[in-house]
């Protein structure tokens, strides 16, 4: 599970057996979520509230190029 970014208490990462479409996982304490990289759309979430989801989406959009580049490096043959 390569960690791509840690900020504001969140850890953004990929699972090594990642699959398409490109997405990023996020965790903070016991909360988890998955967002699509295409448009920072929420795929699923456990225990994050609406305010946290909004904050995470903002972080993803601020770092979208980093996440896309890292996805390509890890999963594109």
mmJSON file of the N, C-alpha and C atoms, coordinates in Angstrom:
{"data_MODEL":{"atom_site":{
"group_PDB":["ATOM","ATOM","ATOM","ATOM","ATOM","ATOM","ATOM","ATOM","ATOM","ATOM","ATOM","ATOM","ATOM","ATOM","ATOM","ATOM","ATOM","ATOM","ATOM","ATOM","ATOM","ATOM","ATOM","ATOM","ATOM","ATOM","ATOM","ATOM","ATOM","ATOM","ATOM","ATOM","ATOM","ATOM","ATOM","ATOM","ATOM","ATOM","ATOM","ATOM","ATOM","ATOM","ATOM","ATOM","ATOM","ATOM","ATOM","ATOM","ATOM","ATOM","ATOM","ATOM","ATOM","ATOM","ATOM","ATOM","ATOM","ATOM","ATOM","ATOM","ATOM","ATOM","ATOM","ATOM","ATOM","ATOM","ATOM","ATOM","ATOM","ATOM","ATOM","ATOM","ATOM","ATOM","ATOM","ATOM","ATOM","ATOM","ATOM","ATOM","ATOM","ATOM","ATOM","ATOM","ATOM","ATOM","ATOM","ATOM","ATOM","ATOM","ATOM","ATOM","ATOM","ATOM","ATOM","ATOM","ATOM","ATOM","ATOM","ATOM","ATOM","ATOM","ATOM","ATOM","ATOM","ATOM","ATOM","ATOM","ATOM","ATOM","ATOM","ATOM","ATOM","ATOM","ATOM","ATOM","ATOM","ATOM","ATOM","ATOM","ATOM","ATOM","ATOM","ATOM","ATOM","ATOM","ATOM","ATOM","ATOM","ATOM","ATOM","ATOM","ATOM","ATOM","ATOM","ATOM","ATOM","ATOM","ATOM","ATOM","ATOM","ATOM","ATOM","ATOM","ATOM","ATOM","ATOM","ATOM","ATOM","ATOM","ATOM","ATOM","ATOM","ATOM","ATOM","ATOM","ATOM","ATOM","ATOM","ATOM","ATOM","ATOM","ATOM","ATOM","ATOM","ATOM","ATOM","ATOM","ATOM","ATOM","ATOM","ATOM","ATOM","ATOM","ATOM","ATOM","ATOM","ATOM","ATOM","ATOM","ATOM","ATOM","ATOM","ATOM","ATOM","ATOM","ATOM","ATOM","ATOM","ATOM","ATOM","ATOM","ATOM","ATOM","ATOM","ATOM","ATOM","ATOM","ATOM","ATOM","ATOM","ATOM","ATOM","ATOM","ATOM","ATOM","ATOM","ATOM","ATOM","ATOM","ATOM","ATOM","ATOM","ATOM","ATOM","ATOM","ATOM","ATOM","ATOM","ATOM","ATOM","ATOM","ATOM","ATOM","ATOM","ATOM","ATOM","ATOM","ATOM","ATOM","ATOM"],
"id":[1,2,3,4,5,6,7,8,9,10,11,12,13,14,15,16,17,18,19,20,21,22,23,24,25,26,27,28,29,30,31,32,33,34,35,36,37,38,39,40,41,42,43,44,45,46,47,48,49,50,51,52,53,54,55,56,57,58,59,60,61,62,63,64,65,66,67,68,69,70,71,72,73,74,75,76,77,78,79,80,81,82,83,84,85,86,87,88,89,90,91,92,93,94,95,96,97,98,99,100,101,102,103,104,105,106,107,108,109,110,111,112,113,114,115,116,117,118,119,120,121,122,123,124,125,126,127,128,129,130,131,132,133,134,135,136,137,138,139,140,141,142,143,144,145,146,147,148,149,150,151,152,153,154,155,156,157,158,159,160,161,162,163,164,165,166,167,168,169,170,171,172,173,174,175,176,177,178,179,180,181,182,183,184,185,186,187,188,189,190,191,192,193,194,195,196,197,198,199,200,201,202,203,204,205,206,207,208,209,210,211,212,213,214,215,216,217,218,219,220,221,222,223,224,225,226,227,228,229,230,231],
"type_symbol":["N","C","C","N","C","C","N","C","C","N","C","C","N","C","C","N","C","C","N","C","C","N","C","C","N","C","C","N","C","C","N","C","C","N","C","C","N","C","C","N","C","C","N","C","C","N","C","C","N","C","C","N","C","C","N","C","C","N","C","C","N","C","C","N","C","C","N","C","C","N","C","C","N","C","C","N","C","C","N","C","C","N","C","C","N","C","C","N","C","C","N","C","C","N","C","C","N","C","C","N","C","C","N","C","C","N","C","C","N","C","C","N","C","C","N","C","C","N","C","C","N","C","C","N","C","C","N","C","C","N","C","C","N","C","C","N","C","C","N","C","C","N","C","C","N","C","C","N","C","C","N","C","C","N","C","C","N","C","C","N","C","C","N","C","C","N","C","C","N","C","C","N","C","C","N","C","C","N","C","C","N","C","C","N","C","C","N","C","C","N","C","C","N","C","C","N","C","C","N","C","C","N","C","C","N","C","C","N","C","C","N","C","C","N","C","C","N","C","C","N","C","C","N","C","C","N","C","C","N","C","C"],
"label_atom_id":["N","CA","C","N","CA","C","N","CA","C","N","CA","C","N","CA","C","N","CA","C","N","CA","C","N","CA","C","N","CA","C","N","CA","C","N","CA","C","N","CA","C","N","CA","C","N","CA","C","N","CA","C","N","CA","C","N","CA","C","N","CA","C","N","CA","C","N","CA","C","N","CA","C","N","CA","C","N","CA","C","N","CA","C","N","CA","C","N","CA","C","N","CA","C","N","CA","C","N","CA","C","N","CA","C","N","CA","C","N","CA","C","N","CA","C","N","CA","C","N","CA","C","N","CA","C","N","CA","C","N","CA","C","N","CA","C","N","CA","C","N","CA","C","N","CA","C","N","CA","C","N","CA","C","N","CA","C","N","CA","C","N","CA","C","N","CA","C","N","CA","C","N","CA","C","N","CA","C","N","CA","C","N","CA","C","N","CA","C","N","CA","C","N","CA","C","N","CA","C","N","CA","C","N","CA","C","N","CA","C","N","CA","C","N","CA","C","N","CA","C","N","CA","C","N","CA","C","N","CA","C","N","CA","C","N","CA","C","N","CA","C","N","CA","C","N","CA","C","N","CA","C","N","CA","C","N","CA","C","N","CA","C","N","CA","C","N","CA","C"],
"label_alt_id":[null,null,null,null,null,null,null,null,null,null,null,null,null,null,null,null,null,null,null,null,null,null,null,null,null,null,null,null,null,null,null,null,null,null,null,null,null,null,null,null,null,null,null,null,null,null,null,null,null,null,null,null,null,null,null,null,null,null,null,null,null,null,null,null,null,null,null,null,null,null,null,null,null,null,null,null,null,null,null,null,null,null,null,null,null,null,null,null,null,null,null,null,null,null,null,null,null,null,null,null,null,null,null,null,null,null,null,null,null,null,null,null,null,null,null,null,null,null,null,null,null,null,null,null,null,null,null,null,null,null,null,null,null,null,null,null,null,null,null,null,null,null,null,null,null,null,null,null,null,null,null,null,null,null,null,null,null,null,null,null,null,null,null,null,null,null,null,null,null,null,null,null,null,null,null,null,null,null,null,null,null,null,null,null,null,null,null,null,null,null,null,null,null,null,null,null,null,null,null,null,null,null,null,null,null,null,null,null,null,null,null,null,null,null,null,null,null,null,null,null,null,null,null,null,null,null,null,null,null,null,null],
"label_comp_id":["UNK","UNK","UNK","UNK","UNK","UNK","UNK","UNK","UNK","UNK","UNK","UNK","UNK","UNK","UNK","UNK","UNK","UNK","UNK","UNK","UNK","UNK","UNK","UNK","UNK","UNK","UNK","UNK","UNK","UNK","UNK","UNK","UNK","UNK","UNK","UNK","UNK","UNK","UNK","UNK","UNK","UNK","UNK","UNK","UNK","UNK","UNK","UNK","UNK","UNK","UNK","UNK","UNK","UNK","UNK","UNK","UNK","UNK","UNK","UNK","UNK","UNK","UNK","UNK","UNK","UNK","UNK","UNK","UNK","UNK","UNK","UNK","UNK","UNK","UNK","UNK","UNK","UNK","UNK","UNK","UNK","UNK","UNK","UNK","UNK","UNK","UNK","UNK","UNK","UNK","UNK","UNK","UNK","UNK","UNK","UNK","UNK","UNK","UNK","UNK","UNK","UNK","UNK","UNK","UNK","UNK","UNK","UNK","UNK","UNK","UNK","UNK","UNK","UNK","UNK","UNK","UNK","UNK","UNK","UNK","UNK","UNK","UNK","UNK","UNK","UNK","UNK","UNK","UNK","UNK","UNK","UNK","UNK","UNK","UNK","UNK","UNK","UNK","UNK","UNK","UNK","UNK","UNK","UNK","UNK","UNK","UNK","UNK","UNK","UNK","UNK","UNK","UNK","UNK","UNK","UNK","UNK","UNK","UNK","UNK","UNK","UNK","UNK","UNK","UNK","UNK","UNK","UNK","UNK","UNK","UNK","UNK","UNK","UNK","UNK","UNK","UNK","UNK","UNK","UNK","UNK","UNK","UNK","UNK","UNK","UNK","UNK","UNK","UNK","UNK","UNK","UNK","UNK","UNK","UNK","UNK","UNK","UNK","UNK","UNK","UNK","UNK","UNK","UNK","UNK","UNK","UNK","UNK","UNK","UNK","UNK","UNK","UNK","UNK","UNK","UNK","UNK","UNK","UNK","UNK","UNK","UNK","UNK","UNK","UNK","UNK","UNK","UNK","UNK","UNK","UNK"],
"label_asym_id":["A","A","A","A","A","A","A","A","A","A","A","A","A","A","A","A","A","A","A","A","A","A","A","A","A","A","A","A","A","A","A","A","A","A","A","A","A","A","A","A","A","A","A","A","A","A","A","A","A","A","A","A","A","A","A","A","A","A","A","A","A","A","A","A","A","A","A","A","A","A","A","A","A","A","A","A","A","A","A","A","A","A","A","A","A","A","A","A","A","A","A","A","A","A","A","A","A","A","A","A","A","A","A","A","A","A","A","A","A","A","A","A","A","A","A","A","A","A","A","A","A","A","A","A","A","A","A","A","A","A","A","A","A","A","A","A","A","A","A","A","A","A","A","A","A","A","A","A","A","A","A","A","A","A","A","A","A","A","A","A","A","A","A","A","A","A","A","A","A","A","A","A","A","A","A","A","A","A","A","A","A","A","A","A","A","A","A","A","A","A","A","A","A","A","A","A","A","A","A","A","A","A","A","A","A","A","A","A","A","A","A","A","A","A","A","A","A","A","A","A","A","A","A","A","A","A","A","A","A","A","A"],
"label_entity_id":["1","1","1","1","1","1","1","1","1","1","1","1","1","1","1","1","1","1","1","1","1","1","1","1","1","1","1","1","1","1","1","1","1","1","1","1","1","1","1","1","1","1","1","1","1","1","1","1","1","1","1","1","1","1","1","1","1","1","1","1","1","1","1","1","1","1","1","1","1","1","1","1","1","1","1","1","1","1","1","1","1","1","1","1","1","1","1","1","1","1","1","1","1","1","1","1","1","1","1","1","1","1","1","1","1","1","1","1","1","1","1","1","1","1","1","1","1","1","1","1","1","1","1","1","1","1","1","1","1","1","1","1","1","1","1","1","1","1","1","1","1","1","1","1","1","1","1","1","1","1","1","1","1","1","1","1","1","1","1","1","1","1","1","1","1","1","1","1","1","1","1","1","1","1","1","1","1","1","1","1","1","1","1","1","1","1","1","1","1","1","1","1","1","1","1","1","1","1","1","1","1","1","1","1","1","1","1","1","1","1","1","1","1","1","1","1","1","1","1","1","1","1","1","1","1","1","1","1","1","1","1"],
"label_seq_id":[1,1,1,2,2,2,3,3,3,4,4,4,5,5,5,6,6,6,7,7,7,8,8,8,9,9,9,10,10,10,11,11,11,12,12,12,13,13,13,14,14,14,15,15,15,16,16,16,17,17,17,18,18,18,19,19,19,20,20,20,21,21,21,22,22,22,23,23,23,24,24,24,25,25,25,26,26,26,27,27,27,28,28,28,29,29,29,30,30,30,31,31,31,32,32,32,33,33,33,34,34,34,35,35,35,36,36,36,37,37,37,38,38,38,39,39,39,40,40,40,41,41,41,42,42,42,43,43,43,44,44,44,45,45,45,46,46,46,47,47,47,48,48,48,49,49,49,50,50,50,51,51,51,52,52,52,53,53,53,54,54,54,55,55,55,56,56,56,57,57,57,58,58,58,59,59,59,60,60,60,61,61,61,62,62,62,63,63,63,64,64,64,65,65,65,66,66,66,67,67,67,68,68,68,69,69,69,70,70,70,71,71,71,72,72,72,73,73,73,74,74,74,75,75,75,76,76,76,77,77,77],
"pdbx_PDB_ins_code":[null,null,null,null,null,null,null,null,null,null,null,null,null,null,null,null,null,null,null,null,null,null,null,null,null,null,null,null,null,null,null,null,null,null,null,null,null,null,null,null,null,null,null,null,null,null,null,null,null,null,null,null,null,null,null,null,null,null,null,null,null,null,null,null,null,null,null,null,null,null,null,null,null,null,null,null,null,null,null,null,null,null,null,null,null,null,null,null,null,null,null,null,null,null,null,null,null,null,null,null,null,null,null,null,null,null,null,null,null,null,null,null,null,null,null,null,null,null,null,null,null,null,null,null,null,null,null,null,null,null,null,null,null,null,null,null,null,null,null,null,null,null,null,null,null,null,null,null,null,null,null,null,null,null,null,null,null,null,null,null,null,null,null,null,null,null,null,null,null,null,null,null,null,null,null,null,null,null,null,null,null,null,null,null,null,null,null,null,null,null,null,null,null,null,null,null,null,null,null,null,null,null,null,null,null,null,null,null,null,null,null,null,null,null,null,null,null,null,null,null,null,null,null,null,null,null,null,null,null,null,null],
"Cartn_x":[0.833,0.0,0.88,1.284,2.121,1.347,1.917,1.343,1.815,0.874,1.194,1.294,0.462,0.452,-0.112,0.491,-0.058,-0.219,-1.43,-1.687,-2.946,-2.926,-4.081,-4.653,-3.785,-4.217,-4.735,-4.805,-5.286,-4.103,-4.302,-3.312,-3.975,-3.355,-3.838,-2.942,-3.549,-2.747,-3.462,-2.683,-3.208,-3.015,-3.898,-3.641,-2.784,-1.848,-0.906,-1.602,-2.763,-3.514,-4.616,-4.295,-5.273,-5.869,-7.034,-7.762,-8.371,-8.79,-9.412,-10.858,-11.431,-10.835,-9.876,-8.947,-7.991,-8.705,-8.216,-8.83,-7.792,-8.142,-7.258,-8.054,-7.393,-8.002,-7.512,-8.351,-8.036,-8.419,-7.57,-7.934,-7.489,-8.233,-7.896,-8.507,-7.644,-8.08,-8.864,-10.138,-10.914,-11.8,-11.707,-12.53,-11.778,-12.522,-11.921,-12.837,-12.224,-12.999,-12.203,-12.915,-12.312,-12.89,-12.011,-12.417,-11.853,-12.645,-12.17,-11.269,-10.186,-9.27,-9.77,-10.675,-11.172,-11.772,-12.564,-13.265,-13.403,-12.613,-12.658,-14.032,-14.721,-16.04,-15.886,-16.705,-16.686,-17.209,-16.416,-16.847,-17.551,-16.901,-17.515,-16.824,-17.519,-16.978,-17.54,-16.69,-17.108,-16.608,-17.552,-17.3,-16.859,-16.62,-16.334,-17.652,-17.688,-18.894,-18.813,-19.874,-19.954,-18.857,-18.535,-17.486,-16.12,-15.842,-14.574,-14.51,-15.606,-15.645,-15.321,-15.883,-15.619,-14.143,-13.582,-12.168,-11.28,-11.584,-10.804,-10.876,-12.069,-12.231,-11.357,-11.318,-10.49,-9.007,-8.563,-7.165,-6.857,-7.775,-7.562,-7.431,-8.323,-8.263,-6.98,-6.49,-5.234,-4.028,-4.152,-3.029,-3.312,-4.267,-4.732,-3.613,-2.738,-1.65,-0.685,-0.371,0.474,-0.166,-1.441,-2.127,-2.183,-2.481,-2.554,-1.187,-0.149,1.208,1.606,1.327,1.665,0.864,-0.403,-1.223,-0.564,-0.207,0.41,1.711,2.52,3.791,3.579,2.538,2.3,1.532,0.643,-0.288,-0.277,0.472,0.526,1.738,1.483,2.593,3.376],
"Cartn_y":[-1.18,0.0,1.245,1.695,2.892,4.137,4.841,6.11,7.194,7.96,9.014,10.368,10.593,11.884,11.715,12.448,12.577,14.067,14.463,15.866,15.998,16.936,17.244,16.008,15.056,13.839,12.745,13.015,12.03,11.329,10.064,9.32,8.935,9.328,9.02,7.929,6.859,5.709,4.892,3.992,3.002,1.626,0.71,-0.695,-1.219,-2.07,-2.577,-3.324,-3.895,-4.607,-3.716,-2.436,-1.464,-1.855,-1.361,-1.67,-0.384,-0.426,0.742,0.861,2.027,3.301,3.815,4.703,5.244,5.88,5.565,6.059,6.116,6.79,6.918,6.569,5.916,5.591,6.601,6.864,7.826,7.207,7.425,6.989,8.027,8.059,8.894,8.193,7.775,6.978,5.768,5.629,4.451,4.729,5.923,6.291,5.996,5.567,5.272,5.764,6.006,6.41,6.094,6.085,5.874,6.931,7.628,8.665,8.353,8.606,8.474,9.66,9.407,10.486,11.337,10.817,11.571,12.913,12.909,14.131,14.273,13.526,13.531,13.13,12.289,11.799,10.725,10.818,9.833,8.498,7.454,6.107,5.445,5.496,4.951,5.557,5.527,6.11,5.386,5.226,4.677,5.61,6.167,6.964,8.413,8.848,10.263,11.022,12.215,13.038,13.939,14.663,15.487,16.549,17.137,18.155,17.559,16.382,15.71,15.315,14.828,14.463,15.685,16.816,18.068,18.451,18.334,18.657,17.707,16.432,15.44,15.732,16.012,16.32,17.52,18.528,19.713,19.33,18.505,18.056,17.277,16.409,15.633,16.566,17.526,18.453,19.282,19.635,20.383,19.539,18.22,17.31,16.326,16.639,15.687,15.24,16.142,15.765,14.787,15.007,14.076,12.698,12.633,11.344,10.635,11.374,10.763,10.258,11.047,10.63,9.374,9.348,8.178,6.956,7.148,6.032,5.441,6.316,5.849,5.103,5.608,4.955,3.583,3.427,2.153,1.139,1.608,0.674,0.639,1.513,1.487,0.673,-0.269,-1.128,-0.457],
"Cartn_z":[0.0,0.0,0.0,-1.166,-1.19,-0.743,0.216,0.661,-0.292,-0.824,-1.778,-1.089,-0.088,0.596,2.004,2.94,4.297,4.555,4.891,5.182,6.03,6.957,7.81,8.501,8.794,9.475,8.56,7.254,6.285,5.62,5.301,4.519,3.202,2.093,0.751,0.181,-0.317,-0.734,-1.801,-2.427,-3.368,-2.757,-3.075,-2.8,-3.938,-3.634,-4.62,-5.758,-5.492,-6.526,-7.099,-7.27,-7.755,-9.093,-9.359,-10.589,-11.131,-12.379,-13.014,-12.592,-12.625,-13.015,-11.938,-12.333,-11.367,-10.169,-8.983,-7.754,-6.644,-5.569,-4.408,-3.155,-2.232,-0.943,0.088,1.07,2.127,3.464,4.46,5.807,6.82,7.892,9.047,10.242,11.149,12.293,11.785,12.134,11.707,10.495,9.929,8.776,7.483,6.46,5.161,4.043,2.886,1.713,0.457,-0.655,-1.972,-2.905,-3.633,-4.576,-5.954,-6.979,-8.351,-8.671,-9.423,-9.76,-10.923,-11.707,-12.865,-12.448,-11.396,-11.001,-9.479,-8.743,-7.268,-6.746,-7.502,-7.088,-6.018,-4.987,-3.913,-4.414,-4.232,-4.582,-3.412,-2.247,-1.034,0.175,1.297,2.517,3.727,4.725,6.014,7.106,7.842,9.045,8.811,7.572,7.345,7.296,7.901,7.809,6.571,6.294,5.08,5.034,6.161,6.219,5.87,6.397,6.092,4.617,4.07,2.646,1.794,2.149,1.432,1.517,2.704,2.901,2.102,2.12,1.37,-0.122,-0.623,-2.052,-2.431,-1.587,-1.847,-1.899,-0.972,-0.961,-2.239,-2.647,-3.871,-5.066,-5.191,-6.327,-6.311,-5.134,-5.016,-5.421,-5.313,-5.569,-6.7,-7.549,-8.554,-9.495,-9.895,-10.81,-10.143,-8.885,-8.134,-8.097,-7.76,-7.659,-9.01,-10.077,-11.411,-11.862,-11.619,-11.985,-11.22,-9.927,-9.119,-9.555,-9.894,-10.392,-11.638,-12.588,-13.834,-13.557,-12.639,-12.314,-11.683,-10.888,-10.2,-11.035,-11.916,-12.547,-14.071,-14.733,-16.188,-16.621,-17.491,-17.962,-19.052],
"occupancy":[1.0,1.0,1.0,1.0,1.0,1.0,1.0,1.0,1.0,1.0,1.0,1.0,1.0,1.0,1.0,1.0,1.0,1.0,1.0,1.0,1.0,1.0,1.0,1.0,1.0,1.0,1.0,1.0,1.0,1.0,1.0,1.0,1.0,1.0,1.0,1.0,1.0,1.0,1.0,1.0,1.0,1.0,1.0,1.0,1.0,1.0,1.0,1.0,1.0,1.0,1.0,1.0,1.0,1.0,1.0,1.0,1.0,1.0,1.0,1.0,1.0,1.0,1.0,1.0,1.0,1.0,1.0,1.0,1.0,1.0,1.0,1.0,1.0,1.0,1.0,1.0,1.0,1.0,1.0,1.0,1.0,1.0,1.0,1.0,1.0,1.0,1.0,1.0,1.0,1.0,1.0,1.0,1.0,1.0,1.0,1.0,1.0,1.0,1.0,1.0,1.0,1.0,1.0,1.0,1.0,1.0,1.0,1.0,1.0,1.0,1.0,1.0,1.0,1.0,1.0,1.0,1.0,1.0,1.0,1.0,1.0,1.0,1.0,1.0,1.0,1.0,1.0,1.0,1.0,1.0,1.0,1.0,1.0,1.0,1.0,1.0,1.0,1.0,1.0,1.0,1.0,1.0,1.0,1.0,1.0,1.0,1.0,1.0,1.0,1.0,1.0,1.0,1.0,1.0,1.0,1.0,1.0,1.0,1.0,1.0,1.0,1.0,1.0,1.0,1.0,1.0,1.0,1.0,1.0,1.0,1.0,1.0,1.0,1.0,1.0,1.0,1.0,1.0,1.0,1.0,1.0,1.0,1.0,1.0,1.0,1.0,1.0,1.0,1.0,1.0,1.0,1.0,1.0,1.0,1.0,1.0,1.0,1.0,1.0,1.0,1.0,1.0,1.0,1.0,1.0,1.0,1.0,1.0,1.0,1.0,1.0,1.0,1.0,1.0,1.0,1.0,1.0,1.0,1.0,1.0,1.0,1.0,1.0,1.0,1.0,1.0,1.0,1.0,1.0,1.0,1.0],
"B_iso_or_equiv":[0.0,0.0,0.0,0.0,0.0,0.0,0.0,0.0,0.0,0.0,0.0,0.0,0.0,0.0,0.0,0.0,0.0,0.0,0.0,0.0,0.0,0.0,0.0,0.0,0.0,0.0,0.0,0.0,0.0,0.0,0.0,0.0,0.0,0.0,0.0,0.0,0.0,0.0,0.0,0.0,0.0,0.0,0.0,0.0,0.0,0.0,0.0,0.0,0.0,0.0,0.0,0.0,0.0,0.0,0.0,0.0,0.0,0.0,0.0,0.0,0.0,0.0,0.0,0.0,0.0,0.0,0.0,0.0,0.0,0.0,0.0,0.0,0.0,0.0,0.0,0.0,0.0,0.0,0.0,0.0,0.0,0.0,0.0,0.0,0.0,0.0,0.0,0.0,0.0,0.0,0.0,0.0,0.0,0.0,0.0,0.0,0.0,0.0,0.0,0.0,0.0,0.0,0.0,0.0,0.0,0.0,0.0,0.0,0.0,0.0,0.0,0.0,0.0,0.0,0.0,0.0,0.0,0.0,0.0,0.0,0.0,0.0,0.0,0.0,0.0,0.0,0.0,0.0,0.0,0.0,0.0,0.0,0.0,0.0,0.0,0.0,0.0,0.0,0.0,0.0,0.0,0.0,0.0,0.0,0.0,0.0,0.0,0.0,0.0,0.0,0.0,0.0,0.0,0.0,0.0,0.0,0.0,0.0,0.0,0.0,0.0,0.0,0.0,0.0,0.0,0.0,0.0,0.0,0.0,0.0,0.0,0.0,0.0,0.0,0.0,0.0,0.0,0.0,0.0,0.0,0.0,0.0,0.0,0.0,0.0,0.0,0.0,0.0,0.0,0.0,0.0,0.0,0.0,0.0,0.0,0.0,0.0,0.0,0.0,0.0,0.0,0.0,0.0,0.0,0.0,0.0,0.0,0.0,0.0,0.0,0.0,0.0,0.0,0.0,0.0,0.0,0.0,0.0,0.0,0.0,0.0,0.0,0.0,0.0,0.0,0.0,0.0,0.0,0.0,0.0,0.0],
"pdbx_formal_charge":[null,null,null,null,null,null,null,null,null,null,null,null,null,null,null,null,null,null,null,null,null,null,null,null,null,null,null,null,null,null,null,null,null,null,null,null,null,null,null,null,null,null,null,null,null,null,null,null,null,null,null,null,null,null,null,null,null,null,null,null,null,null,null,null,null,null,null,null,null,null,null,null,null,null,null,null,null,null,null,null,null,null,null,null,null,null,null,null,null,null,null,null,null,null,null,null,null,null,null,null,null,null,null,null,null,null,null,null,null,null,null,null,null,null,null,null,null,null,null,null,null,null,null,null,null,null,null,null,null,null,null,null,null,null,null,null,null,null,null,null,null,null,null,null,null,null,null,null,null,null,null,null,null,null,null,null,null,null,null,null,null,null,null,null,null,null,null,null,null,null,null,null,null,null,null,null,null,null,null,null,null,null,null,null,null,null,null,null,null,null,null,null,null,null,null,null,null,null,null,null,null,null,null,null,null,null,null,null,null,null,null,null,null,null,null,null,null,null,null,null,null,null,null,null,null,null,null,null,null,null,null],
"auth_seq_id":[1,1,1,2,2,2,3,3,3,4,4,4,5,5,5,6,6,6,7,7,7,8,8,8,9,9,9,10,10,10,11,11,11,12,12,12,13,13,13,14,14,14,15,15,15,16,16,16,17,17,17,18,18,18,19,19,19,20,20,20,21,21,21,22,22,22,23,23,23,24,24,24,25,25,25,26,26,26,27,27,27,28,28,28,29,29,29,30,30,30,31,31,31,32,32,32,33,33,33,34,34,34,35,35,35,36,36,36,37,37,37,38,38,38,39,39,39,40,40,40,41,41,41,42,42,42,43,43,43,44,44,44,45,45,45,46,46,46,47,47,47,48,48,48,49,49,49,50,50,50,51,51,51,52,52,52,53,53,53,54,54,54,55,55,55,56,56,56,57,57,57,58,58,58,59,59,59,60,60,60,61,61,61,62,62,62,63,63,63,64,64,64,65,65,65,66,66,66,67,67,67,68,68,68,69,69,69,70,70,70,71,71,71,72,72,72,73,73,73,74,74,74,75,75,75,76,76,76,77,77,77],
"auth_comp_id":["UNK","UNK","UNK","UNK","UNK","UNK","UNK","UNK","UNK","UNK","UNK","UNK","UNK","UNK","UNK","UNK","UNK","UNK","UNK","UNK","UNK","UNK","UNK","UNK","UNK","UNK","UNK","UNK","UNK","UNK","UNK","UNK","UNK","UNK","UNK","UNK","UNK","UNK","UNK","UNK","UNK","UNK","UNK","UNK","UNK","UNK","UNK","UNK","UNK","UNK","UNK","UNK","UNK","UNK","UNK","UNK","UNK","UNK","UNK","UNK","UNK","UNK","UNK","UNK","UNK","UNK","UNK","UNK","UNK","UNK","UNK","UNK","UNK","UNK","UNK","UNK","UNK","UNK","UNK","UNK","UNK","UNK","UNK","UNK","UNK","UNK","UNK","UNK","UNK","UNK","UNK","UNK","UNK","UNK","UNK","UNK","UNK","UNK","UNK","UNK","UNK","UNK","UNK","UNK","UNK","UNK","UNK","UNK","UNK","UNK","UNK","UNK","UNK","UNK","UNK","UNK","UNK","UNK","UNK","UNK","UNK","UNK","UNK","UNK","UNK","UNK","UNK","UNK","UNK","UNK","UNK","UNK","UNK","UNK","UNK","UNK","UNK","UNK","UNK","UNK","UNK","UNK","UNK","UNK","UNK","UNK","UNK","UNK","UNK","UNK","UNK","UNK","UNK","UNK","UNK","UNK","UNK","UNK","UNK","UNK","UNK","UNK","UNK","UNK","UNK","UNK","UNK","UNK","UNK","UNK","UNK","UNK","UNK","UNK","UNK","UNK","UNK","UNK","UNK","UNK","UNK","UNK","UNK","UNK","UNK","UNK","UNK","UNK","UNK","UNK","UNK","UNK","UNK","UNK","UNK","UNK","UNK","UNK","UNK","UNK","UNK","UNK","UNK","UNK","UNK","UNK","UNK","UNK","UNK","UNK","UNK","UNK","UNK","UNK","UNK","UNK","UNK","UNK","UNK","UNK","UNK","UNK","UNK","UNK","UNK","UNK","UNK","UNK","UNK","UNK","UNK"],
"auth_asym_id":["A","A","A","A","A","A","A","A","A","A","A","A","A","A","A","A","A","A","A","A","A","A","A","A","A","A","A","A","A","A","A","A","A","A","A","A","A","A","A","A","A","A","A","A","A","A","A","A","A","A","A","A","A","A","A","A","A","A","A","A","A","A","A","A","A","A","A","A","A","A","A","A","A","A","A","A","A","A","A","A","A","A","A","A","A","A","A","A","A","A","A","A","A","A","A","A","A","A","A","A","A","A","A","A","A","A","A","A","A","A","A","A","A","A","A","A","A","A","A","A","A","A","A","A","A","A","A","A","A","A","A","A","A","A","A","A","A","A","A","A","A","A","A","A","A","A","A","A","A","A","A","A","A","A","A","A","A","A","A","A","A","A","A","A","A","A","A","A","A","A","A","A","A","A","A","A","A","A","A","A","A","A","A","A","A","A","A","A","A","A","A","A","A","A","A","A","A","A","A","A","A","A","A","A","A","A","A","A","A","A","A","A","A","A","A","A","A","A","A","A","A","A","A","A","A","A","A","A","A","A","A"],
"auth_atom_id":["N","CA","C","N","CA","C","N","CA","C","N","CA","C","N","CA","C","N","CA","C","N","CA","C","N","CA","C","N","CA","C","N","CA","C","N","CA","C","N","CA","C","N","CA","C","N","CA","C","N","CA","C","N","CA","C","N","CA","C","N","CA","C","N","CA","C","N","CA","C","N","CA","C","N","CA","C","N","CA","C","N","CA","C","N","CA","C","N","CA","C","N","CA","C","N","CA","C","N","CA","C","N","CA","C","N","CA","C","N","CA","C","N","CA","C","N","CA","C","N","CA","C","N","CA","C","N","CA","C","N","CA","C","N","CA","C","N","CA","C","N","CA","C","N","CA","C","N","CA","C","N","CA","C","N","CA","C","N","CA","C","N","CA","C","N","CA","C","N","CA","C","N","CA","C","N","CA","C","N","CA","C","N","CA","C","N","CA","C","N","CA","C","N","CA","C","N","CA","C","N","CA","C","N","CA","C","N","CA","C","N","CA","C","N","CA","C","N","CA","C","N","CA","C","N","CA","C","N","CA","C","N","CA","C","N","CA","C","N","CA","C","N","CA","C","N","CA","C","N","CA","C","N","CA","C","N","CA","C","N","CA","C","N","CA","C","N","CA","C"],
"pdbx_PDB_model_num":[1,1,1,1,1,1,1,1,1,1,1,1,1,1,1,1,1,1,1,1,1,1,1,1,1,1,1,1,1,1,1,1,1,1,1,1,1,1,1,1,1,1,1,1,1,1,1,1,1,1,1,1,1,1,1,1,1,1,1,1,1,1,1,1,1,1,1,1,1,1,1,1,1,1,1,1,1,1,1,1,1,1,1,1,1,1,1,1,1,1,1,1,1,1,1,1,1,1,1,1,1,1,1,1,1,1,1,1,1,1,1,1,1,1,1,1,1,1,1,1,1,1,1,1,1,1,1,1,1,1,1,1,1,1,1,1,1,1,1,1,1,1,1,1,1,1,1,1,1,1,1,1,1,1,1,1,1,1,1,1,1,1,1,1,1,1,1,1,1,1,1,1,1,1,1,1,1,1,1,1,1,1,1,1,1,1,1,1,1,1,1,1,1,1,1,1,1,1,1,1,1,1,1,1,1,1,1,1,1,1,1,1,1,1,1,1,1,1,1,1,1,1,1,1,1,1,1,1,1,1,1]
}}}
